[in-house]
Amino acid sequence: MWIAPNWFKSFAQPILSFLRSVDLNEKIIIPFCTHGDGEFGKIEINISKECPNSKLLPGYAATSDFDDKQVQSWLDSIGILA
């Protein structure tokens, strides 16, 4: 799992560099982004393009007013223990 800001409806260039520099084949990716207004935009689509052999679980797009209960509900919904 990683956290990244939503930059112009996608992830930041350093995240792209990371995705291209590590072997994520057959790994589980769980995106978590922060945003002011854009939600995921194309982040999940772009991760899928960069990591076609990885398993992408549903992510969470958080605004500044998210709370622990929302995060726990998301983790429960994707079967991750917190």
N, CA, C and O atoms as a CHARMM CRD file, in Angstrom:
* protein
*
  328
    1    1 MET  N      0.85200  -1.15900   0.00000 PROA 1      0.00000
    2    1 MET  CA     0.00000   0.00000   0.00000 PROA 1      0.00000
    3    1 MET  C      0.89500   1.21800   0.00000 PROA 1      0.00000
    4    1 MET  O      1.94600   1.22800   0.64100 PROA 1      0.00000
    5    2 TRP  N      0.48600   2.22900  -0.70800 PROA 2      0.00000
    6    2 TRP  CA     1.21700   3.47500  -0.62300 PROA 2      0.00000
    7    2 TRP  C      0.25600   4.63200  -0.64700 PROA 2      0.00000
    8    2 TRP  O     -0.88600   4.49900  -1.08800 PROA 2      0.00000
    9    3 ILE  N      0.72000   5.76600  -0.17300 PROA 3      0.00000
   10    3 ILE  CA    -0.06700   6.98200  -0.19100 PROA 3      0.00000
   11    3 ILE  C      0.62700   7.98100  -1.09500 PROA 3      0.00000
   12    3 ILE  O      1.85100   8.10600  -1.08100 PROA 3      0.00000
   13    4 ALA  N     -0.15500   8.68000  -1.87100 PROA 4      0.00000
   14    4 ALA  CA     0.39100   9.69000  -2.77100 PROA 4      0.00000
   15    4 ALA  C     -0.64500  10.77700  -2.97900 PROA 4      0.00000
   16    4 ALA  O     -1.84500  10.50700  -2.93300 PROA 4      0.00000
   17    5 PRO  N     -0.20300  11.98300  -3.20400 PROA 5      0.00000
   18    5 PRO  CA    -1.17900  13.02100  -3.53000 PROA 5      0.00000
   19    5 PRO  C     -1.67900  12.84800  -4.96200 PROA 5      0.00000
   20    5 PRO  O     -0.97600  12.30400  -5.81300 PROA 5      0.00000
   21    6 ASN  N     -2.87800  13.31100  -5.21200 PROA 6      0.00000
   22    6 ASN  CA    -3.41400  13.33100  -6.56500 PROA 6      0.00000
   23    6 ASN  C     -2.89100  14.60300  -7.22400 PROA 6      0.00000
   24    6 ASN  O     -3.25200  15.71100  -6.82800 PROA 6      0.00000
   25    7 TRP  N     -2.04800  14.43500  -8.21900 PROA 7      0.00000
   26    7 TRP  CA    -1.50700  15.56700  -8.96700 PROA 7      0.00000
   27    7 TRP  C     -2.16700  15.60200 -10.32300 PROA 7      0.00000
   28    7 TRP  O     -1.91000  14.73200 -11.15500 PROA 7      0.00000
   29    8 PHE  N     -2.99800  16.56700 -10.56500 PROA 8      0.00000
   30    8 PHE  CA    -3.62400  16.75800 -11.86900 PROA 8      0.00000
   31    8 PHE  C     -4.29500  15.48000 -12.37200 PROA 8      0.00000
   32    8 PHE  O     -4.11300  15.07700 -13.52100 PROA 8      0.00000
   33    9 LYS  N     -5.06900  14.85600 -11.49300 PROA 9      0.00000
   34    9 LYS  CA    -5.87100  13.66100 -11.79900 PROA 9      0.00000
   35    9 LYS  C     -5.06600  12.37300 -11.96100 PROA 9      0.00000
   36    9 LYS  O     -5.58500  11.39000 -12.48800 PROA 9      0.00000
   37   10 SER  N     -3.82100  12.36100 -11.52100 PROA 10     0.00000
   38   10 SER  CA    -3.03000  11.13500 -11.53500 PROA 10     0.00000
   39   10 SER  C     -2.00900  11.19900 -10.39700 PROA 10     0.00000
   40   10 SER  O     -2.07700  12.08400  -9.54400 PROA 10     0.00000
   41   11 PHE  N     -1.06800  10.26200 -10.39100 PROA 11     0.00000
   42   11 PHE  CA    -0.03900  10.27700  -9.36100 PROA 11     0.00000
   43   11 PHE  C      1.12900  11.15300  -9.81100 PROA 11     0.00000
   44   11 PHE  O      1.27000  11.46200 -10.99400 PROA 11     0.00000
   45   12 ALA  N      1.94100  11.53500  -8.87100 PROA 12     0.00000
   46   12 ALA  CA     3.08400  12.40100  -9.13800 PROA 12     0.00000
   47   12 ALA  C      4.17800  11.64200  -9.89500 PROA 12     0.00000
   48   12 ALA  O      4.26000  10.41600  -9.81800 PROA 12     0.00000
   49   13 GLN  N      5.00100  12.36800 -10.61300 PROA 13     0.00000
   50   13 GLN  CA     6.08800  11.76400 -11.39300 PROA 13     0.00000
   51   13 GLN  C      7.01300  10.88300 -10.55400 PROA 13     0.00000
   52   13 GLN  O      7.44900   9.84500 -11.05200 PROA 13     0.00000
   53   14 PRO  N      7.33500  11.23800  -9.30800 PROA 14     0.00000
   54   14 PRO  CA     8.16600  10.31400  -8.51500 PROA 14     0.00000
   55   14 PRO  C      7.51400   8.93800  -8.32500 PROA 14     0.00000
   56   14 PRO  O      8.21600   7.93000  -8.24400 PROA 14     0.00000
   57   15 ILE  N      6.18600   8.88900  -8.25300 PROA 15     0.00000
   58   15 ILE  CA     5.49900   7.59900  -8.13900 PROA 15     0.00000
   59   15 ILE  C      5.65500   6.81400  -9.43600 PROA 15     0.00000
   60   15 ILE  O      5.87100   5.60300  -9.39800 PROA 15     0.00000
   61   16 LEU  N      5.54900   7.48000 -10.57400 PROA 16     0.00000
   62   16 LEU  CA     5.76000   6.81700 -11.85900 PROA 16     0.00000
   63   16 LEU  C      7.17000   6.24500 -11.93400 PROA 16     0.00000
   64   16 LEU  O      7.35700   5.11200 -12.37800 PROA 16     0.00000
   65   17 SER  N      8.15600   7.01600 -11.50500 PROA 17     0.00000
   66   17 SER  CA     9.54500   6.52100 -11.48900 PROA 17     0.00000
   67   17 SER  C      9.66600   5.29700 -10.60200 PROA 17     0.00000
   68   17 SER  O     10.33800   4.33100 -10.96300 PROA 17     0.00000
   69   18 PHE  N      9.02000   5.33000  -9.43800 PROA 18     0.00000
   70   18 PHE  CA     9.04600   4.18600  -8.52900 PROA 18     0.00000
   71   18 PHE  C      8.42200   2.96300  -9.18900 PROA 18     0.00000
   72   18 PHE  O      9.00500   1.87900  -9.16200 PROA 18     0.00000
   73   19 LEU  N      7.23400   3.12900  -9.78400 PROA 19     0.00000
   74   19 LEU  CA     6.54900   1.99200 -10.41600 PROA 19     0.00000
   75   19 LEU  C      7.38900   1.36500 -11.51900 PROA 19     0.00000
   76   19 LEU  O      7.33700   0.15400 -11.73300 PROA 19     0.00000
   77   20 ARG  N      8.15500   2.18100 -12.20900 PROA 20     0.00000
   78   20 ARG  CA     8.97800   1.68200 -13.31000 PROA 20     0.00000
   79   20 ARG  C     10.31800   1.12600 -12.84300 PROA 20     0.00000
   80   20 ARG  O     11.01200   0.46700 -13.61700 PROA 20     0.00000
   81   21 SER  N     10.69300   1.38000 -11.59700 PROA 21     0.00000
   82   21 SER  CA    12.01600   0.94300 -11.13500 PROA 21     0.00000
   83   21 SER  C     11.98300  -0.30000 -10.24600 PROA 21     0.00000
   84   21 SER  O     13.03700  -0.86300  -9.94900 PROA 21     0.00000
   85   22 VAL  N     10.81100  -0.73500  -9.82000 PROA 22     0.00000
   86   22 VAL  CA    10.72000  -1.91300  -8.96000 PROA 22     0.00000
   87   22 VAL  C      9.88800  -2.99200  -9.64600 PROA 22     0.00000
   88   22 VAL  O      9.04200  -2.69700 -10.49000 PROA 22     0.00000
   89   23 ASP  N     10.13500  -4.22900  -9.27800 PROA 23     0.00000
   90   23 ASP  CA     9.39000  -5.35200  -9.83600 PROA 23     0.00000
   91   23 ASP  C      8.14500  -5.59600  -8.98700 PROA 23     0.00000
   92   23 ASP  O      8.23200  -6.12400  -7.87800 PROA 23     0.00000
   93   24 LEU  N      7.00000  -5.21200  -9.51200 PROA 24     0.00000
   94   24 LEU  CA     5.74400  -5.41100  -8.80300 PROA 24     0.00000
   95   24 LEU  C      4.90000  -6.52000  -9.42800 PROA 24     0.00000
   96   24 LEU  O      3.70800  -6.63400  -9.14300 PROA 24     0.00000
   97   25 ASN  N      5.51900  -7.33300 -10.27900 PROA 25     0.00000
   98   25 ASN  CA     4.80300  -8.45700 -10.86700 PROA 25     0.00000
   99   25 ASN  C      4.26100  -9.36300  -9.77500 PROA 25     0.00000
  100   25 ASN  O      4.97600  -9.74700  -8.84900 PROA 25     0.00000
  101   26 GLU  N      2.99400  -9.69400  -9.90100 PROA 26     0.00000
  102   26 GLU  CA     2.29100 -10.58100  -8.97300 PROA 26     0.00000
  103   26 GLU  C      2.20100 -10.03100  -7.55600 PROA 26     0.00000
  104   26 GLU  O      1.92900 -10.78500  -6.62200 PROA 26     0.00000
  105   27 LYS  N      2.42300  -8.74300  -7.37900 PROA 27     0.00000
  106   27 LYS  CA     2.27700  -8.09900  -6.06600 PROA 27     0.00000
  107   27 LYS  C      0.88500  -7.48600  -5.96500 PROA 27     0.00000
  108   27 LYS  O      0.24200  -7.21300  -6.97800 PROA 27     0.00000
  109   28 ILE  N      0.43200  -7.27500  -4.74600 PROA 28     0.00000
  110   28 ILE  CA    -0.84300  -6.60600  -4.49800 PROA 28     0.00000
  111   28 ILE  C     -0.55800  -5.12500  -4.29000 PROA 28     0.00000
  112   28 ILE  O      0.29800  -4.74700  -3.49000 PROA 28     0.00000
  113   29 ILE  N     -1.28600  -4.30300  -5.01800 PROA 29     0.00000
  114   29 ILE  CA    -1.15500  -2.85400  -4.88500 PROA 29     0.00000
  115   29 ILE  C     -2.48400  -2.31800  -4.36200 PROA 29     0.00000
  116   29 ILE  O     -3.54600  -2.61800  -4.90800 PROA 29     0.00000
  117   30 ILE  N     -2.41100  -1.52300  -3.29800 PROA 30     0.00000
  118   30 ILE  CA    -3.60200  -0.91900  -2.70800 PROA 30     0.00000
  119   30 ILE  C     -3.37200   0.59300  -2.66800 PROA 30     0.00000
  120   30 ILE  O     -2.69800   1.09700  -1.76900 PROA 30     0.00000
  121   31 PRO  N     -3.92300   1.30000  -3.62700 PROA 31     0.00000
  122   31 PRO  CA    -3.67600   2.74000  -3.66500 PROA 31     0.00000
  123   31 PRO  C     -4.46700   3.50200  -2.60300 PROA 31     0.00000
  124   31 PRO  O     -5.58800   3.12900  -2.25800 PROA 31     0.00000
  125   32 PHE  N     -3.87000   4.56300  -2.09700 PROA 32     0.00000
  126   32 PHE  CA    -4.47200   5.46100  -1.12100 PROA 32     0.00000
  127   32 PHE  C     -3.98000   6.84500  -1.50000 PROA 32     0.00000
  128   32 PHE  O     -2.77800   7.10900  -1.45500 PROA 32     0.00000
  129   33 CYS  N     -4.88100   7.72100  -1.86700 PROA 33     0.00000
  130   33 CYS  CA    -4.42800   9.05200  -2.25400 PROA 33     0.00000
  131   33 CYS  C     -5.11000  10.11900  -1.42300 PROA 33     0.00000
  132   33 CYS  O     -6.18400   9.90300  -0.86200 PROA 33     0.00000
  133   34 THR  N     -4.47900  11.25200  -1.35600 PROA 34     0.00000
  134   34 THR  CA    -5.06500  12.44000  -0.75700 PROA 34     0.00000
  135   34 THR  C     -5.41900  13.39600  -1.88200 PROA 34     0.00000
  136   34 THR  O     -4.73200  13.45600  -2.90200 PROA 34     0.00000
  137   35 HSD  N     -6.49000  14.13700  -1.68700 PROA 35     0.00000
  138   35 HSD  CA    -6.89800  15.07600  -2.73500 PROA 35     0.00000
  139   35 HSD  C     -7.72900  16.19000  -2.12900 PROA 35     0.00000
  140   35 HSD  O     -8.28600  16.05200  -1.04000 PROA 35     0.00000
  141   36 GLY  N     -7.80000  17.28200  -2.84300 PROA 36     0.00000
  142   36 GLY  CA    -8.63800  18.38100  -2.41800 PROA 36     0.00000
  143   36 GLY  C     -9.98600  18.34600  -3.11400 PROA 36     0.00000
  144   36 GLY  O    -10.98300  18.83600  -2.58300 PROA 36     0.00000
  145   37 ASP  N    -10.01100  17.75500  -4.32400 PROA 37     0.00000
  146   37 ASP  CA   -11.23500  17.78500  -5.09200 PROA 37     0.00000
  147   37 ASP  C    -11.28900  16.71100  -6.17200 PROA 37     0.00000
  148   37 ASP  O    -12.36000  16.46500  -6.72600 PROA 37     0.00000
  149   38 GLY  N    -10.17700  16.06800  -6.48600 PROA 38     0.00000
  150   38 GLY  CA   -10.13000  15.22300  -7.67500 PROA 38     0.00000
  151   38 GLY  C    -10.35500  13.74700  -7.47900 PROA 38     0.00000
  152   38 GLY  O    -10.34300  12.99700  -8.45500 PROA 38     0.00000
  153   39 GLU  N    -10.56000  13.29600  -6.24500 PROA 39     0.00000
  154   39 GLU  CA   -10.66200  11.87000  -5.96200 PROA 39     0.00000
  155   39 GLU  C     -9.51900  11.12100  -6.63600 PROA 39     0.00000
  156   39 GLU  O     -8.39200  11.61400  -6.64800 PROA 39     0.00000
  157   40 PHE  N     -9.78300   9.92700  -7.20600 PROA 40     0.00000
  158   40 PHE  CA    -8.70600   9.15700  -7.81400 PROA 40     0.00000
  159   40 PHE  C     -8.33700   9.64800  -9.20400 PROA 40     0.00000
  160   40 PHE  O     -7.23300   9.38200  -9.67900 PROA 40     0.00000
  161   41 GLY  N     -9.23200  10.35200  -9.85700 PROA 41     0.00000
  162   41 GLY  CA    -8.92900  10.74200 -11.22200 PROA 41     0.00000
  163   41 GLY  C     -8.57600   9.50100 -12.02400 PROA 41     0.00000
  164   41 GLY  O     -9.38300   8.57700 -12.12500 PROA 41     0.00000
  165   42 LYS  N     -7.38300   9.47000 -12.59200 PROA 42     0.00000
  166   42 LYS  CA    -6.93300   8.32800 -13.38800 PROA 42     0.00000
  167   42 LYS  C     -5.84100   7.52300 -12.68400 PROA 42     0.00000
  168   42 LYS  O     -5.15800   6.71800 -13.31700 PROA 42     0.00000
  169   43 ILE  N     -5.67400   7.73400 -11.39000 PROA 43     0.00000
  170   43 ILE  CA    -4.60300   7.04400 -10.66000 PROA 43     0.00000
  171   43 ILE  C     -4.71100   5.53100 -10.81700 PROA 43     0.00000
  172   43 ILE  O     -3.73400   4.88100 -11.18800 PROA 43     0.00000
  173   44 GLU  N     -5.87700   4.96400 -10.54200 PROA 44     0.00000
  174   44 GLU  CA    -6.01300   3.50100 -10.62000 PROA 44     0.00000
  175   44 GLU  C     -5.82000   3.00200 -12.04800 PROA 44     0.00000
  176   44 GLU  O     -5.19800   1.95900 -12.25500 PROA 44     0.00000
  177   45 ILE  N     -6.33700   3.71900 -13.02700 PROA 45     0.00000
  178   45 ILE  CA    -6.14900   3.34400 -14.43100 PROA 45     0.00000
  179   45 ILE  C     -4.66600   3.37100 -14.78500 PROA 45     0.00000
  180   45 ILE  O     -4.16200   2.45600 -15.43500 PROA 45     0.00000
  181   46 ASN  N     -3.97500   4.41500 -14.35800 PROA 46     0.00000
  182   46 ASN  CA    -2.55400   4.54300 -14.68300 PROA 46     0.00000
  183   46 ASN  C     -1.70000   3.50800 -13.95800 PROA 46     0.00000
  184   46 ASN  O     -0.69900   3.04400 -14.50500 PROA 46     0.00000
  185   47 ILE  N     -2.07600   3.14200 -12.74800 PROA 47     0.00000
  186   47 ILE  CA    -1.36300   2.05800 -12.05800 PROA 47     0.00000
  187   47 ILE  C     -1.53500   0.76000 -12.83900 PROA 47     0.00000
  188   47 ILE  O     -0.57300   0.02000 -13.04600 PROA 47     0.00000
  189   48 SER  N     -2.75700   0.48900 -13.26800 PROA 48     0.00000
  190   48 SER  CA    -3.02400  -0.73100 -14.04500 PROA 48     0.00000
  191   48 SER  C     -2.18900  -0.78800 -15.31200 PROA 48     0.00000
  192   48 SER  O     -1.70200  -1.85400 -15.69100 PROA 48     0.00000
  193   49 LYS  N     -2.02100   0.34900 -15.96400 PROA 49     0.00000
  194   49 LYS  CA    -1.20400   0.40000 -17.18500 PROA 49     0.00000
  195   49 LYS  C      0.26400   0.14000 -16.88600 PROA 49     0.00000
  196   49 LYS  O      0.93700  -0.56000 -17.64200 PROA 49     0.00000
  197   50 GLU  N      0.76600   0.69700 -15.78900 PROA 50     0.00000
  198   50 GLU  CA     2.17800   0.54000 -15.43800 PROA 50     0.00000
  199   50 GLU  C      2.47800  -0.81300 -14.81300 PROA 50     0.00000
  200   50 GLU  O      3.60800  -1.29500 -14.89800 PROA 50     0.00000
  201   51 CYS  N      1.48900  -1.43000 -14.18800 PROA 51     0.00000
  202   51 CYS  CA     1.69200  -2.69200 -13.46100 PROA 51     0.00000
  203   51 CYS  C      0.64800  -3.72600 -13.89900 PROA 51     0.00000
  204   51 CYS  O     -0.17100  -4.15300 -13.08500 PROA 51     0.00000
  205   52 PRO  N      0.66800  -4.12900 -15.16000 PROA 52     0.00000
  206   52 PRO  CA    -0.38700  -5.01600 -15.66300 PROA 52     0.00000
  207   52 PRO  C     -0.39400  -6.40300 -15.03200 PROA 52     0.00000
  208   52 PRO  O     -1.40600  -7.10100 -15.09500 PROA 52     0.00000
  209   53 ASN  N      0.70800  -6.81100 -14.43100 PROA 53     0.00000
  210   53 ASN  CA     0.79300  -8.14600 -13.82200 PROA 53     0.00000
  211   53 ASN  C      0.66700  -8.11200 -12.30600 PROA 53     0.00000
  212   53 ASN  O      1.00800  -9.07600 -11.62200 PROA 53     0.00000
  213   54 SER  N      0.17800  -6.99900 -11.79500 PROA 54     0.00000
  214   54 SER  CA    -0.06200  -6.86100 -10.35900 PROA 54     0.00000
  215   54 SER  C     -1.55300  -6.94600 -10.09500 PROA 54     0.00000
  216   54 SER  O     -2.37000  -6.73100 -10.99000 PROA 54     0.00000
  217   55 LYS  N     -1.89600  -7.26200  -8.85200 PROA 55     0.00000
  218   55 LYS  CA    -3.30300  -7.27300  -8.45400 PROA 55     0.00000
  219   55 LYS  C     -3.60200  -5.92400  -7.80400 PROA 55     0.00000
  220   55 LYS  O     -2.98900  -5.57000  -6.79700 PROA 55     0.00000
  221   56 LEU  N     -4.53400  -5.17800  -8.37300 PROA 56     0.00000
  222   56 LEU  CA    -4.89800  -3.86600  -7.86600 PROA 56     0.00000
  223   56 LEU  C     -6.19900  -3.97600  -7.08700 PROA 56     0.00000
  224   56 LEU  O     -7.25200  -4.26800  -7.65500 PROA 56     0.00000
  225   57 LEU  N     -6.11800  -3.74000  -5.77700 PROA 57     0.00000
  226   57 LEU  CA    -7.32000  -3.75400  -4.94200 PROA 57     0.00000
  227   57 LEU  C     -7.94800  -2.36500  -4.93800 PROA 57     0.00000
  228   57 LEU  O     -7.27700  -1.37900  -5.24100 PROA 57     0.00000
  229   58 PRO  N     -9.23400  -2.28200  -4.59600 PROA 58     0.00000
  230   58 PRO  CA    -9.88000  -0.97300  -4.53000 PROA 58     0.00000
  231   58 PRO  C     -9.16300  -0.06400  -3.53300 PROA 58     0.00000
  232   58 PRO  O     -8.85400  -0.46700  -2.41200 PROA 58     0.00000
  233   59 GLY  N     -8.91300   1.14000  -3.95500 PROA 59     0.00000
  234   59 GLY  CA    -8.18800   2.08700  -3.12300 PROA 59     0.00000
  235   59 GLY  C     -9.09500   3.01600  -2.34700 PROA 59     0.00000
  236   59 GLY  O    -10.31600   2.85600  -2.32100 PROA 59     0.00000
  237   60 TYR  N     -8.46900   3.98800  -1.71800 PROA 60     0.00000
  238   60 TYR  CA    -9.19500   4.97700  -0.91000 PROA 60     0.00000
  239   60 TYR  C     -8.66400   6.34900  -1.25400 PROA 60     0.00000
  240   60 TYR  O     -7.45600   6.58500  -1.22500 PROA 60     0.00000
  241   61 ALA  N     -9.57000   7.25600  -1.58200 PROA 61     0.00000
  242   61 ALA  CA    -9.21200   8.63600  -1.88500 PROA 61     0.00000
  243   61 ALA  C     -9.69900   9.50700  -0.73500 PROA 61     0.00000
  244   61 ALA  O    -10.90400   9.64600  -0.52800 PROA 61     0.00000
  245   62 ALA  N     -8.77800  10.09000   0.00700 PROA 62     0.00000
  246   62 ALA  CA    -9.11200  10.82800   1.22300 PROA 62     0.00000
  247   62 ALA  C     -9.00900  12.33700   1.03600 PROA 62     0.00000
  248   62 ALA  O     -8.09300  12.84600   0.38900 PROA 62     0.00000
  249   63 THR  N     -9.96600  13.02500   1.61800 PROA 63     0.00000
  250   63 THR  CA    -9.87700  14.47300   1.72600 PROA 63     0.00000
  251   63 THR  C     -9.38800  14.79800   3.13000 PROA 63     0.00000
  252   63 THR  O     -9.16700  13.89600   3.93800 PROA 63     0.00000
  253   64 SER  N     -9.22400  16.05700   3.41500 PROA 64     0.00000
  254   64 SER  CA    -8.66000  16.44800   4.71500 PROA 64     0.00000
  255   64 SER  C     -9.58700  16.12600   5.88300 PROA 64     0.00000
  256   64 SER  O     -9.14500  16.14400   7.03200 PROA 64     0.00000
  257   65 ASP  N    -10.85500  15.83300   5.62100 PROA 65     0.00000
  258   65 ASP  CA   -11.78100  15.57500   6.72300 PROA 65     0.00000
  259   65 ASP  C    -12.09300  14.09600   6.94800 PROA 65     0.00000
  260   65 ASP  O    -13.07600  13.76400   7.61000 PROA 65     0.00000
  261   66 PHE  N    -11.24700  13.19200   6.39000 PROA 66     0.00000
  262   66 PHE  CA   -11.50800  11.76900   6.59900 PROA 66     0.00000
  263   66 PHE  C    -11.21200  11.40400   8.05100 PROA 66     0.00000
  264   66 PHE  O    -10.45500  12.08900   8.73900 PROA 66     0.00000
  265   67 ASP  N    -11.82600  10.31000   8.50100 PROA 67     0.00000
  266   67 ASP  CA   -11.58800   9.88200   9.87800 PROA 67     0.00000
  267   67 ASP  C    -11.26600   8.39200   9.93200 PROA 67     0.00000
  268   67 ASP  O    -11.37200   7.68500   8.93000 PROA 67     0.00000
  269   68 ASP  N    -10.87800   7.93200  11.10200 PROA 68     0.00000
  270   68 ASP  CA   -10.47700   6.54300  11.30400 PROA 68     0.00000
  271   68 ASP  C    -11.58000   5.55800  10.91400 PROA 68     0.00000
  272   68 ASP  O    -11.29200   4.49300  10.36800 PROA 68     0.00000
  273   69 LYS  N    -12.82700   5.90100  11.18600 PROA 69     0.00000
  274   69 LYS  CA   -13.93500   4.99100  10.88200 PROA 69     0.00000
  275   69 LYS  C    -14.07400   4.77500   9.38200 PROA 69     0.00000
  276   69 LYS  O    -14.36000   3.66000   8.94500 PROA 69     0.00000
  277   70 GLN  N    -13.87600   5.81800   8.58900 PROA 70     0.00000
  278   70 GLN  CA   -13.95100   5.67700   7.13700 PROA 70     0.00000
  279   70 GLN  C    -12.83600   4.76700   6.63300 PROA 70     0.00000
  280   70 GLN  O    -13.06100   3.90700   5.78200 PROA 70     0.00000
  281   71 VAL  N    -11.65100   4.96100   7.15800 PROA 71     0.00000
  282   71 VAL  CA   -10.50800   4.13700   6.74200 PROA 71     0.00000
  283   71 VAL  C    -10.73300   2.68200   7.16600 PROA 71     0.00000
  284   71 VAL  O    -10.47600   1.76300   6.38900 PROA 71     0.00000
  285   72 GLN  N    -11.20500   2.47500   8.37800 PROA 72     0.00000
  286   72 GLN  CA   -11.45900   1.11000   8.84500 PROA 72     0.00000
  287   72 GLN  C    -12.53400   0.43700   8.00300 PROA 72     0.00000
  288   72 GLN  O    -12.42200  -0.74800   7.68800 PROA 72     0.00000
  289   73 SER  N    -13.56300   1.17400   7.63900 PROA 73     0.00000
  290   73 SER  CA   -14.61800   0.61900   6.78700 PROA 73     0.00000
  291   73 SER  C    -14.06600   0.20700   5.43700 PROA 73     0.00000
  292   73 SER  O    -14.41600  -0.85100   4.91500 PROA 73     0.00000
  293   74 TRP  N    -13.19600   1.04600   4.86400 PROA 74     0.00000
  294   74 TRP  CA   -12.55700   0.71400   3.58200 PROA 74     0.00000
  295   74 TRP  C    -11.70000  -0.53700   3.72200 PROA 74     0.00000
  296   74 TRP  O    -11.79300  -1.44100   2.89100 PROA 74     0.00000
  297   75 LEU  N    -10.86600  -0.60700   4.75800 PROA 75     0.00000
  298   75 LEU  CA   -10.00800  -1.77100   4.96200 PROA 75     0.00000
  299   75 LEU  C    -10.83500  -3.03800   5.15700 PROA 75     0.00000
  300   75 LEU  O    -10.48400  -4.09700   4.63700 PROA 75     0.00000
  301   76 ASP  N    -11.93200  -2.92900   5.90500 PROA 76     0.00000
  302   76 ASP  CA   -12.82400  -4.07400   6.08600 PROA 76     0.00000
  303   76 ASP  C    -13.41100  -4.52300   4.74500 PROA 76     0.00000
  304   76 ASP  O    -13.52600  -5.72000   4.48100 PROA 76     0.00000
  305   77 SER  N    -13.77800  -3.55800   3.90600 PROA 77     0.00000
  306   77 SER  CA   -14.42300  -3.88100   2.63400 PROA 77     0.00000
  307   77 SER  C    -13.50000  -4.59700   1.66200 PROA 77     0.00000
  308   77 SER  O    -13.96500  -5.34200   0.79900 PROA 77     0.00000
  309   78 ILE  N    -12.17800  -4.37700   1.79500 PROA 78     0.00000
  310   78 ILE  CA   -11.23200  -5.05800   0.90100 PROA 78     0.00000
  311   78 ILE  C    -10.53700  -6.22600   1.59500 PROA 78     0.00000
  312   78 ILE  O     -9.65100  -6.85900   1.02100 PROA 78     0.00000
  313   79 GLY  N    -10.94200  -6.50500   2.82600 PROA 79     0.00000
  314   79 GLY  CA   -10.41900  -7.68000   3.52800 PROA 79     0.00000
  315   79 GLY  C     -9.02600  -7.52600   4.11100 PROA 79     0.00000
  316   79 GLY  O     -8.29600  -8.50700   4.25100 PROA 79     0.00000
  317   80 ILE  N     -8.65300  -6.30300   4.45200 PROA 80     0.00000
  318   80 ILE  CA    -7.34600  -6.04300   5.04500 PROA 80     0.00000
  319   80 ILE  C     -7.52700  -5.75200   6.52900 PROA 80     0.00000
  320   80 ILE  O     -8.35500  -4.92000   6.90300 PROA 80     0.00000
  321   81 LEU  N     -6.76900  -6.42200   7.36400 PROA 81     0.00000
  322   81 LEU  CA    -6.82800  -6.17500   8.80200 PROA 81     0.00000
  323   81 LEU  C     -6.04100  -4.92900   9.14600 PROA 81     0.00000
  324   81 LEU  O     -4.93500  -4.72900   8.64500 PROA 81     0.00000
  325   82 ALA  N     -6.59800  -4.10300   9.98600 PROA 82     0.00000
  326   82 ALA  CA    -5.88800  -2.87800  10.40600 PROA 82     0.00000
  327   82 ALA  C     -5.62100  -2.91700  11.88600 PROA 82     0.00000
  328   82 ALA  O     -5.03600  -1.98200  12.43300 PROA 82     0.00000
